[in-house]
Amino acid sequence: MDFLFHIKKIRFFLRLIVVKFYLCFGLLFFSAAVFSENSSNKKLIESLNQVFKPKENDQYKIVEFKKLSNFSYIDRSTQEVLPTVILKSVGSQSISRRLVALEKEIDFLSAIRLAIQRNPEISQAIAFLASQNSSIDVAKSQYYPQISGGVSTSDLSSGQHGQQLLSLNATQMLYDFGKTKTSVNIEKAKLLLEQANVLVSIDDIANQVAAAMINIERYKSLSNTAQQQILGIQGILNIANLRANAGISSQADPIQAQSYLESARSNLIAQQLLLKQYQQRLRTLLGFDISNRHWIIPDHLVNASDLFRDPEFNTIPAMIVARTEVEVVQYQKHQTDLSRYPTLFVKGSLNQAINGVNPNNNKDDGFYSSVMFEASSHFYQGGAISAQTRAVSYAEQAARSKVNAVYMDVLDQIRITREDIKNKQRLIKVLVARQETAVRTRELYQEQYKLGTRSVIDLLNAEIAIHTANSELENARYDIYSNLAHFIKVTGRSRDIYQLNHISIQGIEVQP
């Protein structure tokens, strides 16, 4: 009898707990309806809401780069955290007002900042970031009560078709051996991955803008060289016409000079075409036409790039993405292992029969409540867990291999860029000497042509040699700038060198 008494007493208290739980739930919504206009009551409602759902977390807007780079490529057990991103609202009208002023005062660095401010690829990456932050709240929701309710009919096979049952159910997870925690960790790791993707997008757009401006200046210089070549050949053509009309030289000389002139004009058109292409590319990136702007490449671009300094791989966004993918897969593997364990719940239900008998206690219009504990587990799923374990293990191997692949690719690009720059520097010295020799040769050929000891072909070739040396010299010089811009992107130093930290980028502020 004592045992039965204690059982009944426990059941009574459990029912009382469930009733209080639903009373609190009802009071919450009642308070929201009655006191929503009062700011102090709003704070009370927010506090009560925390009992039933996770608090919204805006920490995804902050990426701390020091924590981001807190990992070693060699030590694969180290876990990194991404740098911080802060979201702020940026009005489109404020951007449009700034465009008018920027058209007059825009320079190399401000053009990069403007382009990343409006690029849709970065907007897309930020949207994915915000979406992933909400996925963390979805995972956390399993910590909180799950409430459901509805109206159902009675057993249709019993002939009692006019009866309905109003029910309200609540389930609270008590212990799941860390499955929910691991789900949250998976979503947090994916959040870091999306933060790294934002940095990748910023670096990529910054490099596109820098490359466009460098190539615009390249083809402006090459177009000027081509125009000078046309003027030089035109001068030779005039001399050849005078000498041919005077009968001093052959009539073929003007024809040969005219052929060279047409070739030079064709070369000018080709250079101008490439110039227009890069100007249009920059127009697309900036959002307005700025073809007449002369871009001055900053002097500190060479020194700040630290070409021969060993790269810090844990600060390169591409490496961070690959390393974070390993962390995501590791959590997924742990989640698969935990799925073998049971989950403990406490469940409560309230139901009220409407116009009929409550099937739970066989009372007319009866009310019924219950509280129970439940432990559920999937004992066998046709080998699904074992298959998932194998799949995640292979995925982890693939993710680790990707880290190595990114490392090798970055290292290869760094080495190739360094060698290219060193060779271009050596080439510039040779081209300067070649340029001086070509100028001296042209002077001698002009004197000899007047004396009749040189043909017009020799004079034309000497003129072409000068402008070819000039073109190759300009190409080599701008190749160095292009390689430096690529090196800055590959080593993940765009935000430092282009001064992109602590400024708003489509509502995001990157803090190193």
C-alpha positions in Angstrom: 0.0 0.0 0.0 2.8 2.4 0.9 4.5 1.7 -2.5 1.2 2.5 -4.4 0.8 5.6 -2.3 4.2 6.9 -3.3 3.6 6.1 -6.9 0.4 8.0 -6.9 2.1 10.9 -5.1 4.9 11.0 -7.7 2.3 11.0 -10.5 0.5 13.8 -8.8 3.6 16.0 -8.6 4.6 15.3 -12.2 1.1 16.3 -13.4 1.4 19.4 -11.3 4.7 20.3 -13.0 3.2 19.9 -16.4 0.2 22.0 -15.5 2.4 24.7 -14.2 4.5 24.5 -17.4 1.5 25.1 -19.6 0.2 27.8 -17.3 3.5 29.6 -17.8 3.3 29.1 -21.5 -0.2 30.5 -21.6 0.8 33.5 -19.4 3.6 34.2 -21.8 1.3 34.8 -24.8 -1.2 36.5 -22.6 1.5 39.0 -21.5 2.6 39.5 -25.1 -1.0 40.4 -26.1 -1.8 42.7 -23.2 1.5 44.4 -22.3 3.2 44.6 -25.7 3.1 48.4 -25.7 5.0 48.8 -22.4 8.8 48.8 -22.8 9.5 47.4 -19.3 7.0 44.6 -19.9 8.7 43.9 -23.2 11.9 43.2 -21.3 9.9 40.8 -19.1 8.5 39.0 -22.2 12.0 38.7 -23.7 13.2 37.1 -20.5 10.3 34.6 -20.5 11.0 33.9 -24.2 14.4 32.7 -23.3 12.8 29.8 -21.5 11.2 28.6 -24.7 13.7 29.4 -27.4 17.4 30.3 -27.8 18.5 33.9 -27.5 19.4 35.5 -30.9 23.2 35.8 -31.2 24.8 38.4 -33.4 28.4 37.2 -32.7 28.6 35.9 -36.3 29.0 39.5 -37.4 32.3 39.7 -35.6 35.4 37.9 -37.0 38.6 38.2 -35.0 41.6 37.5 -37.2 43.9 36.7 -34.3 41.6 33.8 -33.4 41.2 32.9 -37.0 45.0 32.3 -37.5 45.3 30.4 -34.3 46.2 27.1 -36.0 49.3 25.4 -37.4 49.3 23.7 -40.8 51.7 21.0 -39.5 49.8 20.4 -36.3 46.4 19.2 -37.7 44.9 18.8 -34.2 44.9 22.5 -33.7 41.5 24.2 -34.3 41.3 27.7 -35.7 38.6 30.4 -35.4 38.0 32.9 -38.1 38.5 36.7 -38.0 35.6 38.9 -37.1 33.0 40.4 -39.3 30.7 43.2 -38.0 27.5 43.9 -40.0 26.2 47.5 -40.3 23.5 48.9 -42.4 24.7 50.9 -45.4 22.1 53.0 -47.4 22.2 52.9 -51.1 21.6 56.7 -51.2 24.8 57.4 -49.2 26.8 55.3 -51.6 25.3 57.1 -54.7 26.2 60.5 -53.1 29.8 59.3 -52.6 30.1 58.2 -56.2 29.9 61.8 -57.5 32.8 62.9 -55.3 34.8 59.7 -56.0 34.7 60.3 -59.7 36.9 63.4 -59.1 39.1 62.2 -56.3 39.2 58.4 -56.6 42.6 56.8 -56.5 44.1 53.2 -56.5 43.1 52.3 -53.0 39.7 54.0 -52.9 38.7 52.3 -56.2 39.3 49.0 -54.5 37.3 49.9 -51.5 34.4 51.2 -53.7 34.4 48.0 -55.8 34.2 45.7 -52.8 31.5 47.9 -51.3 29.1 47.2 -54.2 30.1 43.8 -55.5 27.2 41.2 -55.5 29.6 38.3 -54.9 30.4 39.7 -51.5 26.7 40.3 -50.8 26.0 36.7 -51.6 28.8 35.5 -49.2 27.4 37.7 -46.5 23.8 36.4 -47.0 25.1 32.8 -46.7 26.9 33.9 -43.5 23.7 35.3 -42.0 21.7 32.2 -43.1 24.2 29.9 -41.4 24.0 31.9 -38.2 20.3 31.1 -38.1 21.1 27.4 -38.6 22.9 27.6 -35.2 19.6 28.7 -33.6 17.8 25.8 -35.3 20.3 23.3 -33.7 20.0 25.0 -30.3 16.2 24.7 -30.4 16.5 21.1 -29.4 17.5 22.2 -25.9 14.1 23.9 -25.4 10.6 22.5 -25.0 8.9 21.2 -28.1 5.2 22.0 -28.0 2.5 20.7 -30.3 -1.2 20.6 -30.3 -4.3 20.0 -32.5 -7.8 18.5 -32.8 -8.4 15.0 -33.9 -11.5 12.8 -34.3 -12.2 9.7 -32.4 -11.7 6.2 -33.8 -13.6 6.3 -37.0 -14.1 2.5 -36.9 -16.0 2.7 -33.7 -18.9 4.6 -35.3 -18.4 7.7 -33.0 -17.9 10.1 -35.9 -19.1 13.2 -34.2 -16.5 13.2 -31.4 -13.4 15.4 -31.3 -10.3 15.4 -29.0 -8.4 18.7 -28.3 -4.9 17.9 -27.3 -1.7 19.8 -26.3 1.6 18.0 -26.0 5.0 19.1 -24.7 8.4 17.3 -24.9 11.6 18.3 -23.1 14.9 16.6 -23.9 16.7 15.7 -20.7 19.9 14.0 -21.9 21.1 12.9 -25.3 24.8 12.1 -24.7 25.9 15.3 -26.4 24.1 14.8 -29.8 22.5 18.3 -29.6 25.7 19.9 -28.5 27.5 18.3 -31.4 24.9 19.5 -33.9 25.4 23.0 -32.6 29.2 22.6 -33.0 28.7 21.5 -36.6 26.7 24.6 -37.4 29.2 26.9 -35.6 32.0 25.3 -37.6 30.0 25.9 -40.8 29.6 29.5 -39.7 33.4 29.9 -39.5 33.5 28.4 -43.0 31.1 31.0 -44.3 33.1 33.8 -42.6 36.3 32.5 -44.4 34.3 32.5 -47.7 33.5 36.2 -47.1 37.3 36.9 -46.8 38.0 34.9 -49.9 35.4 37.0 -51.9 36.9 40.3 -50.6 40.4 39.3 -51.6 39.2 38.1 -55.0 37.4 41.3 -55.9 40.2 43.5 -54.6 42.6 41.6 -56.8 40.3 42.0 -59.8 40.2 45.7 -59.3 43.9 46.1 -58.8 44.6 43.9 -61.9 42.2 46.0 -64.0 43.9 49.3 -63.0 47.4 47.9 -63.6 46.5 46.7 -67.0 44.7 49.9 -67.9 48.0 51.8 -67.2 49.9 49.1 -69.1 47.9 49.4 -72.3 47.8 53.2 -72.0 51.6 53.1 -72.0 51.7 50.6 -74.9 49.2 52.7 -76.9 51.5 55.7 -76.4 54.4 53.6 -77.6 52.4 52.5 -80.6 51.5 56.1 -81.5 55.2 57.1 -81.2 56.0 54.2 -83.5 53.5 55.5 -86.1 55.0 59.0 -85.9 58.5 57.6 -86.3 57.5 55.5 -89.4 55.5 58.4 -90.8 58.6 60.5 -90.7 60.6 57.8 -92.5 57.8 57.6 -95.1 58.0 61.4 -95.7 61.7 61.2 -96.2 61.3 58.2 -98.5 58.7 60.1 -100.6 61.0 63.1 -100.9 64.0 61.0 -102.0 61.9 58.9 -104.4 60.3 62.1 -106.0 63.8 63.6 -106.3 65.0 60.4 -108.0 67.6 59.8 -105.3 66.1 56.5 -104.1 63.9 53.7 -105.5 60.1 54.2 -105.8 59.8 51.0 -103.7 61.0 52.7 -100.6 57.8 54.7 -100.0 55.7 51.5 -100.6 57.8 49.6 -98.0 57.5 52.4 -95.5 53.8 52.5 -96.1 53.5 48.8 -95.3 55.3 49.3 -92.0 53.1 52.2 -91.3 49.9 50.1 -91.7 51.4 47.4 -89.5 52.1 50.1 -86.8 48.5 51.4 -87.1 47.2 47.8 -86.7 49.3 47.4 -83.6 47.9 50.6 -82.1 44.3 49.4 -82.7 45.2 46.1 -80.9 46.6 48.0 -77.9 43.6 50.3 -77.8 41.2 47.4 -77.9 42.9 45.8 -74.9 42.8 49.1 -73.1 39.1 49.5 -73.7 38.4 46.0 -72.5 40.1 46.6 -69.1 38.4 50.0 -68.9 35.1 48.4 -69.3 36.0 45.7 -66.8 36.8 48.4 -64.3 33.6 50.2 -65.1 31.7 47.1 -64.3 33.5 46.7 -61.0 33.1 50.3 -60.0 29.7 51.0 -61.4 30.5 54.1 -63.5 32.8 55.1 -66.4 36.1 56.5 -65.4 38.1 56.0 -68.6 40.1 59.2 -68.4 41.4 58.6 -64.9 45.2 58.1 -64.5 45.9 55.4 -61.9 49.0 55.9 -59.8 50.2 52.6 -58.5 51.2 53.2 -54.8 54.9 53.0 -54.1 54.4 51.0 -51.0 52.8 48.2 -53.0 56.3 46.8 -53.7 57.7 47.2 -50.2 54.5 46.2 -48.3 54.1 43.0 -50.2 57.2 41.5 -48.5 57.9 39.3 -51.6 60.6 37.2 -50.0 59.1 36.8 -46.6 57.8 33.3 -45.7 54.0 33.3 -45.9 51.9 32.7 -42.9 49.6 29.9 -44.1 47.2 30.2 -41.2 46.2 33.7 -42.3 45.4 32.8 -45.9 41.6 32.6 -46.5 41.9 29.6 -48.9 43.8 27.7 -46.2 41.3 28.7 -43.5 38.4 27.4 -45.7 40.1 24.1 -46.2 41.1 23.7 -42.5 37.6 24.6 -41.4 36.1 22.0 -43.6 38.2 19.4 -41.8 36.7 20.6 -38.5 33.1 20.4 -39.9 33.7 16.8 -41.0 35.2 15.9 -37.6 32.1 17.1 -35.8 29.9 15.2 -38.3 31.9 12.0 -37.6 31.4 12.5 -33.8 27.7 13.1 -34.4 27.5 9.8 -36.3 29.1 7.9 -33.4 26.7 9.5 -30.9 23.7 8.4 -32.9 24.1 4.9 -31.4 23.1 6.2 -27.9 19.6 6.8 -26.7 17.9 10.1 -25.9 16.0 10.7 -22.7 12.8 12.8 -22.8 10.1 14.0 -20.4 6.7 14.2 -22.1 3.5 15.8 -20.9 0.1 15.9 -22.6 -3.2 17.5 -21.9 -6.3 16.5 -23.9 -10.0 17.4 -23.6 -12.8 15.5 -25.3 -15.3 17.7 -27.2 -18.8 16.4 -27.7 -17.9 12.8 -26.9 -15.9 10.4 -24.8 -12.2 10.9 -24.0 -10.7 7.5 -25.1 -7.9 7.9 -22.4 -10.3 7.7 -19.5 -13.7 6.8 -21.1 -15.4 9.9 -19.6 -17.9 12.1 -21.4 -16.3 15.4 -22.4 -13.5 14.1 -20.1 -10.2 15.9 -19.4 -6.9 13.8 -19.3 -3.3 14.7 -18.5 -0.2 12.6 -18.3 3.5 13.0 -17.6 6.0 10.3 -18.6 9.7 9.6 -19.1 10.9 8.2 -22.4 14.2 6.8 -23.7 14.4 6.3 -27.4 17.1 4.8 -29.6 17.5 3.4 -33.1 18.8 -0.2 -32.5 19.1 -1.1 -36.2 18.7 0.9 -39.4 19.8 -1.6 -42.0 23.5 -0.8 -41.4 23.0 3.0 -42.0 25.1 4.1 -39.0 28.1 1.9 -40.1 27.7 3.2 -43.7 27.6 6.8 -42.4 30.7 6.3 -40.3 32.6 5.0 -43.3 31.3 7.9 -45.5 32.3 10.5 -42.9 35.7 8.9 -42.5 36.4 9.1 -46.2 35.1 12.7 -46.2 37.6 13.6 -43.4 40.4 12.1 -45.5 39.2 14.2 -48.5 39.1 17.3 -46.4 42.6 16.8 -45.0 43.8 16.1 -48.6 42.3 19.4 -49.6 44.3 21.2 -47.0 47.5 19.7 -48.4 46.3 20.5 -52.0 45.6 24.2 -51.1 49.0 24.4 -49.3 50.8 23.0 -52.4 48.9 25.3 -54.8 49.6 28.4 -52.7 53.3 27.5 -52.3 53.6 26.8 -56.0 52.0 30.2 -56.9 54.2 32.0 -54.5 57.4 30.4 -55.9 56.4 31.0 -59.5 55.5 34.6 -58.8 58.8 35.3 -57.1 60.8 33.7 -59.9 58.8 35.7 -62.5 59.4 39.0 -60.7 63.1 38.3 -60.3 63.4 37.4 -64.0 61.4 40.5 -65.0 63.8 42.6 -63.0 66.8 41.1 -64.8 65.0 41.5 -68.1 64.4 45.2 -67.5 68.1 45.8 -67.2 68.7 44.1 -70.5 65.9 46.0 -72.2 67.2 49.3 -71.0 70.6 48.5 -72.6 68.8 47.3 -75.7 66.8 50.5 -75.8 69.9 52.6 -75.7 71.6 50.6 -78.4 68.5 50.7 -80.7 68.4 54.5 -80.4 72.0 54.8 -81.2 71.5 52.4 -84.2 68.7 54.5 -85.6 70.8 57.6 -85.5 73.6 56.0 -87.4 71.2 54.4 -89.9 69.5 57.8 -90.6 72.9 59.4 -91.4 73.9 56.4 -93.6 70.5 56.4 -95.4 71.0 60.0 -96.3 74.4 59.1 -97.7 72.8 56.2 -99.6 74.7 53.4 -97.8 71.6 52.1 -96.0 68.3 51.0 -97.4 64.9 52.2 -96.1 64.3 48.7 -94.7 67.3 49.1 -92.4 65.9 52.4 -91.2 62.5 51.0 -90.7 63.8 48.0 -88.8 65.8 50.3 -86.5 62.7 52.3 -85.8 60.7 49.2 -85.0 63.5 47.9 -82.8 63.3 51.0 -80.6 59.6 50.8 -80.1 59.7 47.0 -79.6 62.2 47.5 -76.8 60.0 50.2 -75.3 57.0 47.9 -75.4 58.8 45.0 -73.9 60.2 47.3 -71.2 56.7 48.6 -70.3 55.3 45.0 -70.4 58.0 43.8 -68.0 57.4 46.7 -65.6 53.7 46.1 -65.5 54.1 42.4 -65.3 55.9 43.0 -62.0 53.0 45.0 -60.7 50.5 42.3 -61.8 52.6 39.6 -60.1 52.7 41.7 -56.9 48.9 42.1 -56.9 48.6 38.3 -57.5 51.1 37.6 -54.7 49.2 39.8 -52.3 46.0 37.9 -53.0 47.6 34.4 -52.8 49.2 35.2 -49.4 46.0 36.6 -48.0 47.4 40.1 -47.4 44.9 42.1 -49.4 43.1 43.6 -46.4 46.4 44.9 -44.9 48.0 46.3 -48.0 44.9 47.7 -49.6 43.8 49.2 -46.2 40.5 47.3 -46.0 40.5 46.7 -42.2 38.3 48.8 -40.0 36.1 50.1 -42.8 32.6 49.2 -43.7 32.4 46.7 -46.6 28.7 46.3 -47.5 27.9 46.5 -43.8 30.9 44.4 -42.8 34.0 45.5 -40.9 37.0 43.2 -40.8 39.0 43.5 -37.6 42.5 42.0 -37.7 
